[in-house]
Amino acid sequence: MRIIVSIALVTGLLFSFLPDVSAATPPDGIYKVKLSLMKRYDEEKSMGDGAFIPTGFITVSGGRAKLRIKMVPLTAFNFRGYLSELLVKDKPVNVLSRYDEYDVYNNPTNGKDAKFKGVKYPKEMDFDVEWGEKDIFVQVYVPVMGELASGDQKARLRIDWPSNPESAKVSSINFDSSPVEDVSPASSDTSSSAYQSKDTRNLPPLEKGENISLEPGIYKLDVSLFHEREDKASMGNNAMVHDAELVSKDGKYSFLLGSTTMEVSNITASLVSLQIRDDNAYYHFAEPHAFDLSIPGEQDKRPEVFSFDLVRKDPMIYVKVDPKVKPMGEVPVGARLKIDWASIKKIEESEAVLYKKMKSGTPRKKFDPKESIHKILPEGFELLAQPGAFKENIVFKANPVTGGASFQKITQKFGRARAMKIYEFKIENDYGVPTKPSKDITIKAKLASNIVKPKVYRLADMAEMNTSISGDTASFTTNTYGEFAFVSSDGPASQAKTGNISNNSSKGLAGVSNNKSRVNSGKKSADTRESDKSKASNDRPTPTSVSQLNNDSTDFTTSSQPAQTDQASQVDVGTKPVRSKENPKVIFYCVLILAAIIGGSAYVYIRFSKRLIYEFKYNSYLKNKMNEFNKVRDSL
């Protein structure tokens, strides 16, 4: 009996070291989850949120969970690009496949990014996760941001875990068939929080300096723009003049900060707004002056000087800046204005560059509600509004959408073979606050030639807009802003070259769109397969052709899939007979349990059996002695 109990205890102890497949971790299988990329320190979407499909797949096996994600191209500066690297908890992930293409950053011959020159961009990857872990610290590398300051961006990968895992269970991993719920644009929540006056974030307190006490005059001092939390330069640092000026007059002090141009991937950027955080965590817009900064292709000129009041010699001040650089997003970015008070020196008025610009520069144009509005963007978009449609001056913005829930939603409705483009149109006042028109406005868009007779859909409710076509320009009327899709009405996309670097062929697209027909129609002949392979090989671009890259960021028909998608490969694999395979983990654990039982038995024998045998023999000896004693007693 003792031997049986000992074996049971040893077996139970062994099982306590096995993976914990408890109620917290569901049974083995594949589970679909929603994903989003959040800023590391703030409850806002990261600028890299659209770099992957917002649906991931968790594979649970033996109590361990792995998350599989698929990367998609981001768009910045009218250039289509990818994330080059993903680190999870400071460790590299397992890259399962890569996109077979090069661009101006990773080209093996003349790539601009030294870190990933010649390295193909990751497509699908997986990594270990703990079931129920909501936010995972990650770090992504974005080549286009490497031109600004640092390509390494810290963020949090947020997983929306299902309350009922069984309802999220799927039979296989298929990113193209993941349903998309009707959601509002991802930028809407970030916009509303970015323009709140009160900053509710828990920012670290900054050192406060002594009160300013200077005699009247103009002073010059050095400034720079730092990351809001990290000890490095902000991406907008090069968009400001590093010689600031301080005007002392009547016991008050006005700080003057200059804006200049910054060249990034053939895009000219500059500061278009500046907000200063006070001691009560409220942000206030600095006053813009001297609207004389010309940006190529832009209709309106930008300010060259910003002014705000200052009372203390604080070494750093929390600010929000908008350098109008698309990788940084369309909302102001938090930063710290670093002021070197040790460099301050008094200058003559004739030397005060910013002060003279503020006094003699072009003032902001006053808004006249009786005038019609005609805004023109260099990307080929126009906004026309009748008098009275707006009560204040507006800024019109248009950004292509190439990933995320919106892209997935529209492609699932019309298919990837249909030529289409998605744009997010924004209408804001001079302070970046979204503004709706009181009357219908007209938006014109000059589209690529492969989008024939497009129909325009509003993604918020998938309503078809009243659209007119004139040449290569589509016009529609609306009374709001948001995301709109331009969908070709002539079916599949044109196969004409559009300048995009892509290895997609019609074969690759058909493999995704017509899985069922491929399975039902049976296998192709060997000759047909060889012909297809030869055609795909001829269509694949080589690195030498990238030097002539003219990348139109949103041609979905040729840029969102590699030459042969993983889904297409999965269909081919699916036609093969399924063979049962032994699970090596099960075999390992069974052998381990048997070894433990044998080892436990040996230990019990060595530890307890000798004593038991001795007790049995001694008990028999005592019985014999008792019998002899009883015989002697009976004889007496």
TAVEN-V581127 format. One record per residue. N is the residue number from 1. RES is the residue in one small letter. OMEGA is omega in whole degrees, -180 to 180 (none if undefined). D_LAST is the distance of its C-alpha to the last C-alpha in whole Angstrom. Layout:
{{N RES OMEGA D_LAST} {N RES OMEGA D_LAST}}
//
This chain:
{{1 m 180 42} {2 r 179 43} {3 i -179 45} {4 i 179 47} {5 v -180 48} {6 s 178 49} {7 i 179 51} {8 a 179 53} {9 l 180 53} {10 v 179 55} {11 t 178 57} {12 g 178 58} {13 l 179 59} {14 l -179 61} {15 f 179 63} {16 s 179 64} {17 f 179 66} {18 l 179 68} {19 p -177 71} {20 d 176 71} {21 v -176 73} {22 s -180 72} {23 a -179 74} {24 a 179 77} {25 t -177 77} {26 p 178 78} {27 p 179 77} {28 d -180 79} {29 g 180 82} {30 i -177 86} {31 y -179 87} {32 k -178 91} {33 v 176 92} {34 k -177 95} {35 l 171 96} {36 s 179 98} {37 l -177 99} {38 m 173 99} {39 k -175 101} {40 r -172 98} {41 y -175 99} {42 d 177 101} {43 e 178 100} {44 e 177 103} {45 k 176 103} {46 s 178 104} {47 m 177 107} {48 g -175 105} {49 d -179 103} {50 g -176 105} {51 a 177 104} {52 f 177 102} {53 i -174 101} {54 p 176 100} {55 t 177 97} {56 g -179 94} {57 f 178 91} {58 i 176 87} {59 t 179 85} {60 v 179 81} {61 s 179 79} {62 g 180 75} {63 g 178 76} {64 r -177 79} {65 a 175 82} {66 k 177 85} {67 l 178 89} {68 r -179 92} {69 i 179 95} {70 k -180 99} {71 m 175 102} {72 v -175 105} {73 p 170 108} {74 l 178 110} {75 t 175 113} {76 a 180 115} {77 f -177 119} {78 n 179 119} {79 f -179 117} {80 r -178 114} {81 g -175 111} {82 y 166 107} {83 l -177 105} {84 s -173 104} {85 e 175 100} {86 l 174 97} {87 l 177 95} {88 v -176 92} {89 k 177 90} {90 d 179 92} {91 k 179 91} {92 p -180 93} {93 v 179 92} {94 n 180 92} {95 v -177 95} {96 l 180 95} {97 s -178 99} {98 r 175 102} {99 y -177 105} {100 d 179 108} {101 e 178 111} {102 y 175 112} {103 d -175 114} {104 v -178 116} {105 y -175 113} {106 n 179 111} {107 n -177 114} {108 p -176 113} {109 t -174 116} {110 n 179 117} {111 g -176 115} {112 k -178 115} {113 d -176 112} {114 a -176 110} {115 k -175 107} {116 f 176 107} {117 k -179 110} {118 g -179 109} {119 v 180 106} {120 k -176 106} {121 y 180 105} {122 p 180 101} {123 k 177 101} {124 e -179 97} {125 m 176 94} {126 d -180 91} {127 f -178 88} {128 d 174 85} {129 v 173 85} {130 e -179 82} {131 w -179 82} {132 g 179 83} {133 e -171 85} {134 k -177 89} {135 d -179 91} {136 i 180 90} {137 f 180 92} {138 v 174 95} {139 q -179 98} {140 v 176 101} {141 y -179 103} {142 v -176 107} {143 p -177 109} {144 v 178 112} {145 m 176 111} {146 g 177 111} {147 e -177 114} {148 l -179 114} {149 a -179 112} {150 s 179 108} {151 g 179 107} {152 d -179 103} {153 q 179 103} {154 k -177 100} {155 a 176 98} {156 r 174 96} {157 l -177 95} {158 r 179 94} {159 i 177 92} {160 d -175 92} {161 w 180 88} {162 p 177 88} {163 s 177 86} {164 n -176 85} {165 p -177 84} {166 e 180 84} {167 s -179 87} {168 a -177 89} {169 k 179 87} {170 v -176 89} {171 s -177 89} {172 s 178 91} {173 i 179 93} {174 n -176 96} {175 f -176 99} {176 d -177 102} {177 s -179 100} {178 s 180 99} {179 p 179 100} {180 v 179 102} {181 e 179 102} {182 d -177 105} {183 v 176 105} {184 s -180 108} {185 p -175 109} {186 a -176 107} {187 s -175 110} {188 s -179 110} {189 d 178 107} {190 t -180 108} {191 s -177 111} {192 s -179 110} {193 s -177 108} {194 a -176 110} {195 y 173 113} {196 q -180 111} {197 s -178 113} {198 k 179 109} {199 d -177 107} {200 t 180 104} {201 r -179 102} {202 n 180 100} {203 l 177 102} {204 p 179 101} {205 p 179 103} {206 l 179 106} {207 e 178 108} {208 k 180 110} {209 g 179 113} {210 e 179 116} {211 n 179 119} {212 i 177 122} {213 s -177 125} {214 l 176 128} {215 e -178 131} {216 p 180 133} {217 g -180 134} {218 i -176 132} {219 y 179 129} {220 k 179 128} {221 l -176 124} {222 d 177 122} {223 v 174 119} {224 s -178 117} {225 l -178 115} {226 f 174 111} {227 h -174 108} {228 e -177 107} {229 r -175 103} {230 e -176 103} {231 d 178 105} {232 k -178 107} {233 a 176 111} {234 s 179 111} {235 m 179 113} {236 g -176 116} {237 n -178 117} {238 n -180 119} {239 a 180 121} {240 m 176 122} {241 v -173 125} {242 h 171 123} {243 d 179 125} {244 a 179 125} {245 e 179 128} {246 l -179 127} {247 v 178 130} {248 s -178 130} {249 k 177 133} {250 d 178 133} {251 g 177 129} {252 k -174 128} {253 y 178 127} {254 s -179 127} {255 f -179 125} {256 l -179 127} {257 l -177 125} {258 g 176 126} {259 s 179 125} {260 t -177 126} {261 t 179 126} {262 m -178 123} {263 e 178 123} {264 v 178 120} {265 s 178 120} {266 n 175 124} {267 i 178 123} {268 t -178 125} {269 a 174 123} {270 s 177 123} {271 l 177 122} {272 v 175 123} {273 s 179 121} {274 l 178 120} {275 q -178 117} {276 i -180 116} {277 r 180 113} {278 d -176 113} {279 d -180 111} {280 n 177 110} {281 a 174 109} {282 y 178 112} {283 y 179 114} {284 h -180 118} {285 f 172 120} {286 a -178 123} {287 e 179 126} {288 p 180 128} {289 h 172 131} {290 a 179 134} {291 f -176 133} {292 d -178 135} {293 l -178 132} {294 s 176 133} {295 i -178 130} {296 p 177 131} {297 g -179 131} {298 e -178 131} {299 q -176 133} {300 d 177 133} {301 k -176 132} {302 r -180 129} {303 p 178 129} {304 e -177 130} {305 v 172 129} {306 f 179 126} {307 s 175 126} {308 f -179 124} {309 d -179 123} {310 l -178 121} {311 v -177 120} {312 r 176 118} {313 k 178 117} {314 d 179 114} {315 p 179 113} {316 m 180 112} {317 i 175 113} {318 y 179 111} {319 v 168 113} {320 k -178 114} {321 v 174 116} {322 d 180 118} {323 p -179 119} {324 k 175 120} {325 v -168 117} {326 k 177 116} {327 p 179 112} {328 m 179 112} {329 g -178 112} {330 e 176 115} {331 v -180 114} {332 p -177 114} {333 v 178 111} {334 g 180 110} {335 a 175 110} {336 r 176 111} {337 l -179 115} {338 k -178 114} {339 i 179 117} {340 d -177 118} {341 w 178 119} {342 a -178 120} {343 s -174 122} {344 i 176 124} {345 k -179 128} {346 k -180 131} {347 i 176 134} {348 e 180 137} {349 e 179 138} {350 s 179 140} {351 e -175 137} {352 a -176 134} {353 v -177 134} {354 l -179 132} {355 y 179 134} {356 k 178 137} {357 k -180 136} {358 m -177 134} {359 k -173 138} {360 s -178 140} {361 g -180 138} {362 t 180 138} {363 p 178 136} {364 r 179 134} {365 k 179 136} {366 k -177 136} {367 f 177 135} {368 d -178 138} {369 p -179 136} {370 k 180 139} {371 e 173 139} {372 s -177 137} {373 i 176 135} {374 h -180 135} {375 k -179 132} {376 i 178 132} {377 l -179 129} {378 p -180 129} {379 e 179 126} {380 g 180 129} {381 f 177 128} {382 e 173 130} {383 l 178 130} {384 l -179 133} {385 a 178 133} {386 q 175 136} {387 p 180 137} {388 g 180 134} {389 a 179 131} {390 f -179 130} {391 k 180 130} {392 e 180 130} {393 n -177 130} {394 i 173 127} {395 v -178 126} {396 f -179 125} {397 k 177 122} {398 a -178 121} {399 n 177 118} {400 p 178 117} {401 v -177 113} {402 t 180 111} {403 g 178 108} {404 g -174 105} {405 a -178 105} {406 s 179 109} {407 f -179 109} {408 q -179 106} {409 k -176 107} {410 i 179 111} {411 t 177 110} {412 q -180 107} {413 k -175 110} {414 f -180 113} {415 g -179 111} {416 r -179 111} {417 a -180 114} {418 r 178 116} {419 a -177 119} {420 m 173 118} {421 k 180 118} {422 i 178 116} {423 y 172 118} {424 e 179 117} {425 f 180 120} {426 k 175 120} {427 i -176 122} {428 e 172 122} {429 n -176 124} {430 d -179 125} {431 y 176 122} {432 g -180 120} {433 v 179 119} {434 p -176 119} {435 t 179 122} {436 k 178 123} {437 p 176 126} {438 s 177 128} {439 k 176 130} {440 d 176 129} {441 i 179 129} {442 t 176 130} {443 i 178 128} {444 k -179 129} {445 a 176 127} {446 k -170 129} {447 l 178 126} {448 a -175 126} {449 s -179 128} {450 n 175 124} {451 i -173 124} {452 v 179 127} {453 k -173 128} {454 p 168 125} {455 k -176 123} {456 v -180 122} {457 y 174 119} {458 r -172 117} {459 l -178 114} {460 a -180 113} {461 d -179 113} {462 m 178 114} {463 a 177 118} {464 e -177 121} {465 m 176 123} {466 n -170 127} {467 t 173 128} {468 s -176 131} {469 i 175 132} {470 s -176 135} {471 g 179 135} {472 d -178 132} {473 t 176 131} {474 a 180 129} {475 s 176 130} {476 f 180 128} {477 t 180 128} {478 t 177 125} {479 n 180 124} {480 t 176 121} {481 y 179 120} {482 g -177 117} {483 e -180 116} {484 f -180 118} {485 a 175 118} {486 f -173 121} {487 v 179 120} {488 s -177 122} {489 s -176 123} {490 d 175 124} {491 g -173 120} {492 p -178 118} {493 a 176 120} {494 s 180 122} {495 q 179 122} {496 a 179 124} {497 k 177 124} {498 t 178 123} {499 g 180 123} {500 n 173 119} {501 i -178 117} {502 s 178 114} {503 n 179 113} {504 n 172 112} {505 s 179 114} {506 s 177 114} {507 k 179 112} {508 g -179 109} {509 l -180 110} {510 a 179 110} {511 g 180 107} {512 v -171 106} {513 s -172 108} {514 n -179 107} {515 n -176 103} {516 k -178 103} {517 s 179 106} {518 r -179 105} {519 v -175 102} {520 n -176 103} {521 s 179 106} {522 g -175 104} {523 k 175 104} {524 k 176 108} {525 s -178 109} {526 a 180 108} {527 d -180 112} {528 t 179 112} {529 r -180 109} {530 e 178 111} {531 s 179 114} {532 d -179 112} {533 k 179 111} {534 s 179 114} {535 k 180 116} {536 a 179 113} {537 s 180 113} {538 n -178 117} {539 d -175 117} {540 r -179 114} {541 p 176 116} {542 t -179 116} {543 p -177 116} {544 t -179 119} {545 s -176 120} {546 v -179 119} {547 s 178 122} {548 q -176 124} {549 l 170 121} {550 n -165 123} {551 n 174 120} {552 d -162 120} {553 s -167 117} {554 t 174 117} {555 d -172 117} {556 f -173 114} {557 t -177 115} {558 t -172 115} {559 s -173 113} {560 s 179 110} {561 q 172 108} {562 p -172 108} {563 a 179 109} {564 q -173 106} {565 t 177 104} {566 d -180 100} {567 q 179 100} {568 a 178 102} {569 s -179 100} {570 q 179 97} {571 v 179 99} {572 d 179 99} {573 v -176 96} {574 g -179 95} {575 t 179 96} {576 k 178 94} {577 p -179 91} {578 v 179 88} {579 r 178 85} {580 s 180 82} {581 k 176 80} {582 e 176 77} {583 n -176 76} {584 p 180 75} {585 k 179 74} {586 v 179 71} {587 i -179 70} {588 f -178 70} {589 y 178 67} {590 c 178 65} {591 v 180 65} {592 l 179 64} {593 i 179 61} {594 l 178 60} {595 a 179 60} {596 a 179 58} {597 i 180 55} {598 i 179 55} {599 g 179 55} {600 g 179 53} {601 s 179 50} {602 a 179 50} {603 y 180 50} {604 v 180 47} {605 y -179 45} {606 i -173 46} {607 r -171 45} {608 f -170 42} {609 s -180 41} {610 k 180 39} {611 r 179 37} {612 l 179 36} {613 i 178 35} {614 y 180 33} {615 e 178 31} {616 f -180 31} {617 k -179 29} {618 y 178 27} {619 n 178 26} {620 s 178 25} {621 y 180 23} {622 l 179 21} {623 k 179 20} {624 n 179 19} {625 k 179 17} {626 m 178 15} {627 n 178 14} {628 e 180 13} {629 f 180 11} {630 n 179 10} {631 k 179 9} {632 v -179 6} {633 r -180 5} {634 d -179 5} {635 s 179 4} {636 l none 0}}
//
